Amino acid sequence: MPARIAPALAGAMAWLGVLCGAPAEAAELGFNRVNLGWKKPAERQNVIDQMRQSGVASVRLSLSAPVDPSLDAVRIAHEAGLRILLEISLNNPDFYPKGTKRRPAKGQSHDAYRLSDLDPERYRIVMRDALAKLDQMGVTVVAVEPGNEINWAGYNGDLTVRPGKASGAITPGDPAKVAQGLDRYVEIIRVTHEELRASKLNRDAKLISAGLSDMPVPFSRRVGLEIMPAADWTARMRERGLDTLVDAYGIHVYPGSTGTKKRRDTLVREALAFCGTAQSGKPCWITEWGVANTSPTCPIADDKRAALVDQVRAIIDEDIEAGRVEAAYYFDWDSKTPYSVWRCGGLSSAGRAAVRPVAD
C-alpha cells in the first residue's frame, strides 16, 4: 500500500463553480500534497503555484514535524486562495512521552508509534500553539483530520507486523493495548474539538476522524501487516463517543488498476459502505483515493488511468448525491509515486478527471 493523499475546490468552490459551472454547495474535491513542509521554501511555493495555475481549489496538507515549516506551507496555500484540509501527522515525537520508541516494522513497513503511547496533553500543547500561529497569520482551514490510517500496522504500532517471509494469519496485537490506543485516539479528537472551538479563526473548521486504510484483510495477511477493517474500527471509535465530536469519518480508497470493472466497483462500494448520512452516523470524507500509472515516460500516456478515475468518480458521485460523501481528495499531486498526476510539467488527464464536476 502506498503512503497516500489528495484535495480540491478553492475559494468557496471558485474553480469548479466558475470554470465548470458547479454549484457553490458542491462537495470538496481536490488533491493531496503530503509533507510539503519538508520541502525548501522555494519548492513549497512552486508546488502551490503549480496547483493555482492548474485551477486547483482545495488541498490536503500535513502538519508534520517540524511544525513551523508545515505551517508555512499552509500559509502559502491559503494566500494562493486554496481551501485546506489539514491532516495532523501522529508521527510527531512531541505527542509522546520523552524517550518513547516506535514499534519496529522489521523491514515490512516503516516503524510506527503506538496509539496507546499518545499523550493527549502533549498533543494539546502542539495543537494550541499551531492554531494560535494560524490565527496570527490570518489563515483559515476548511477542516482538520488528526491521524492517518490508524487501523493498520503501517501507522499504528499497537497492531502487529509479521516478521520475515512467513505466510498465513497474523498474530493480533494485544487487545488491551489496541483498546487503550482507541481510547487515546478519541481523546485527542476531543482535544482537537476543544482547541478548534477556542481558536479565533478556525472555530468553525470541520473535524474529520483519521482517514482509514481500505486494505483488504487477505492482502494485509500477504504483506504481513495487521489491519482492522474500517467499518469495525469506526464502530469501536463510535462506542467511545466519536459521533459527538466529529463532523465526518475519514476513509481512503485504492481499488487498484487491474482486474475487472465489476471487481473495482465492488472494492470501492465496500470501502464506502460504512459512510452514513445526516439521519444515521456521519458522512465520509475520502481524504485519499487514487489509481496508479507506473509509466515514467514523457509525454505521459494517461488516458487509460483517466478512464479508471472516471469509473471511481462515478461511484463517489453517487454517494455525494446521496449525502454519504462530502469530499474526495485524490492522492497525489507530484510526489515520487505512481499515483501522482503532475507529470511532465502539467496536470495529466487523470488529474483533470479526478476533480471534474459532480455528474448530474
N, C-alpha and C positions, 0 to 999 in steps of 0.2 A: 504494500500500500504506500502511496506517496505521502510526503508531508504536504498538506494541501492548502487551498484557499480561493476566494472570489468576491466582487461587488459592482453596482451602477445606479444611476438615476440621481442627478445632482440638482443643486439649487432649485428645490421644490419641483423636481422631476423635469427640469428645463429641457434637457436634451431630448428625452423621449416625447415630452409634451410638444415642443416646438418642431423638432426635426421629423418626428414620426406621427404626430397627431394624437398621442395617447393622453387620456385624461389625467389631471393632476393627482387624482386619488389612486393611480396605478401602483402596483407593487414595486418595492425596491428591487432593482435589477442592476448588477454590477460585477466588479472584478475583485479578486484578491491580490494583494501585494504584501506578502509577509515580510516581517523583519526589515522593513525599509530603513529603520533607524541604524542598521548595521552598515549601510552604505555611507560613503563620504557625502558631505553636504551637497556638492555639485551633482552627484549622482542621484540623490534624493530628488532634487529639483528637476533633473532631466526626466526621471520616471513620471513625475506628476505632470510635467509639460507634455509628455507623450500622451498621457491619458486625456488631458484637457483638449489637446489638438485633435484627438480622435473622437471627441464628443462624449466621453465618459462622464457620467453624472454621479456615481457613487463608488466607494472603495472600502474594502475591509483591510484595515491596518492593524498591526500588532503593537501592544505596549509591552515590549520586551526589555530585559536588562541589557545595557544601561538605559534607564528610563528617559533621561533628558534628550538623547538623540531620537528616540521613538516619538517623543512629544514634538520635536522639531519637524519630523515627517508629517505628523498630524497637522501642525500649523501650516506647512506648505500646501497640503491638500485642501485645508479649509480656505486659505487665501486664494486658491485656484477655483473655488466655488464647488468643490466636491462635497457630497454628503458622505459622512464617515461612520462606519461600523467599527468600533474599537474592540478588538479581541485582547483580553488580558492574559498574557502567557504565564502559566503557573510554573515555568522553569526559572523564575526569578529567585535566587537564593535568599533574598531578603524576606521572603514569605515563610521561611522555615527557621527553626532554632539554629543558632550558630553551630557549625560542625555537622549539620545533617548531611548524610550521604545519599546519593542516588542509588536505586536498585540497579545492579549491573545487568546489562542485556545479553551478555555472553556472546556477542557477535551477531545476535539475531535481529537486533534493532539498536536504538540508542538508549543509553542509561536514562532512567526516569525517576523523578521524585515520587514518593508515596503520598497519595492524597491524605492518608492518615497522619502524616507529619506536618501538614499545613497548620500554621498558626494564624487564626483569624485576626488577632490584634496586630500582628506584624503586617499582615495584608492590609489592614485598615490604615496603618500609617502611610504606606506607599500610595494607596488609592486616594486618601485625603490630600496628600501632597500633590499628586498628579492632577486631581480635579481642581485644586487651587491654582496650579500653574495654567491650566486651560482657561480658568476664569480670568487670570491676569493677561493672557494673550488674546482674550476675546474670542475663544474658539468654542464652537458647539459641535457635538456629535449627535447622530441620529439614534444610536443605540450602543450599548456596552454588552460584551459577551465574555464573561470570566471563564477561562479554560478552553481546552481543545481536546476532543477525542478521549475524554477521561474514562470511557467504558472499555478501553483495550490497553494491553500491556505496553504498547509503544509510548503512551503518555501517562500511564498510571502504574507506579511501581508496586501498588498493592496487588496487582494482577501479575500472573506468573509468566515466565519465559522458559520454554523447554530447552535445555542445553543440547548442543551438538546437533546431529542429523537424525535423531530418533524420530519415529513417526507415531501416529495414533493420538489418543486422548492426551490433553494437557492437564497436569495436576492443578486443581483450582487453588487460587490464593486463599489465605487464611480468612475464613468467613468473618471473624471478629474484626480483623483489620480492614477488610473491604467495607464492612458496615460502618466502622469508625471513619473511613475515608468519605463515605457518603454523607455522614453527619457533618464532617468538617467542610465538605463542599457546599452543602446547603447553608451552612453558617456563613461562608464567605459570600454567598449570594445575598444573604440577609445584610451583611456588612455593606456590600455594594449598593443595595437598595437604600440603606440609610445614608450613605455618603453621597449618593446621587441626589437624594432629596434635600440634603444640606448644601449642595452647591448652588452657586448663583445662576450660572448659565445653562447647566445640564441637568437641572432637576426634573425636566420632562423627557429626558432621553429614555428610550425603551430599554428594558433589561431582558437579555436573552440568555437562557442556560447554554452551557457549553455545547458546541456542535459535536454530535456523537458520530462515531465511526459506523459505517454501514457494512463493514467487513463480514461476509458470510462466515458462520461458525466452521464449516468444513475447510474453508480457505485458511482461517486462523489456525486450525489444527495442523495444516500442511506447513505453515511457516513457523509454528511453534510459539505463537503469541496468544495468550488468553484474551477472550472478548466476552462481554455480556451484551446480548442484543439490545439495541437502542430502546425498544419498547419496554423491555424488562428493567433496564437501568432507569428510564424515566419514571416508571411505576414506583420504583424504590425511592426516587427523589420526591415524588408526589406524596408518598407516605410520610415524608419528613417536612411537609409544608411548602413544597416548591411553588404550587399554584397560587399561593397568597403573595408571592414575591415577584415572579417573572411575568413578562408580557407574552413570551413565546418560548417554544422549545427549539434548540439548535439541532440540526442534523446535517450530515454530509452524504452525498450521493455520487457514487462512482460505478456506473453499470458496466464498464468495460467496452471495448470496441470490437470484440469478436463475438461469435455465437449468433443466434437468430434474433430477429426483431422481437419476437414474442418473448424470448428469454430476457432481453434487456428491458422490455416493458414490465415484465414481472418483477425484476430486481428493483426498478425504480418505485413501483407501486408498493412493494413490500417495505422498502426503506421509509416510505411516507405514510404507512398505514396507521401509525400511532398519532399522527397530527390531528388536532382537534379543531373545533370551531368555537364561536362565541357561546354556543349552547353547551358544549362539552369539552372539558380540558382546555388546552391552549393551541393556537395555530403554530405552525413551524416557520422558522427562518432557515432556509437552506444556505448555510454560511460557506459551504464549499460544494461544488459539483464540477465534474469535468470528464472529458474524453481525450485520450492520448493520441498524438501524432508523432511518431518516432523519427520521421524524416528530417535530416539535418540540412537538406538542400535549399538553395535559393534560386529562383523564386519558389516559395513553398506551394506545394500542391495540397490544398486543404479542403477541397470540395467534398471528399468522402467524409471527413470528420464533420464538416458543416451539416451534412445530412443527418449524421448521428446526433449532433447537437440539437437539430430541429426535432428529432424524434423525442429526445428527453424533454425539450421545452414544451412539446405538445401535452405531455403528462403534467408537467409543472403548471402549465397554463390552466388546465382543468381544475387543479387544486387551488390555484389563485382565484379563479372564478367562484369556487365553492367556499372560499374563505378559510381553507385549511392551510394555505401557504401565503405568507405576506412578503417574502423576499427570497431572492436567489442570486448568490454571488459566485460567479464562475472562477474556478481555480485553473490556471493562474495567469497573471499578466505577462511577465518576462523572465521569470526565474529559469534556471537551467534544468527544467523538467520537460517531459514530452507533452505536458498539459498546457504549456504557455501558448498564448495567442498573439503576442507581439513578436512577429517573426520578420526577418529580412527588412527591418526598418519600417514596418507598418502593421496595422491590425489585420489579421487574417480573416478569411470568410467565416471561419468557425467562430471567431471572436465577435464578429458582427451579428451572427446568428444567435449567440448566447444572450444578447441584450436587445434583440428585436422587440417591438411592441407585443403585448399580450394579444394573442389571436382572439378575434371576436367570436 
